């Protein structure tokens, strides 16, 4: 694994955590009446957003990238909510 993968994993995990912390994200979900798992869960949404954005450039490696990014995002979310 090179540093490019590491930056993608940390970047996507941080980006989705910031999106979930923003009130506008929840307003958009409420506006479109979206209240189900892939959009309301940090780990689920990180996995699917990362998989969608990395599937073409990285191929089969995108599954690994998305999995690690999802776990990292959940760990970041747990640490944020401890504060």
Secondary structure, DSSP 8 states (H G I E B T S, - for coil): --HHHHHHHHHHHHHHHHHHHSHHHHHHHHHTT--SHHHH-HHHHHHHHHHHHHHHHHTTHHHHHHHHHHHHHHHHHHHHHH-
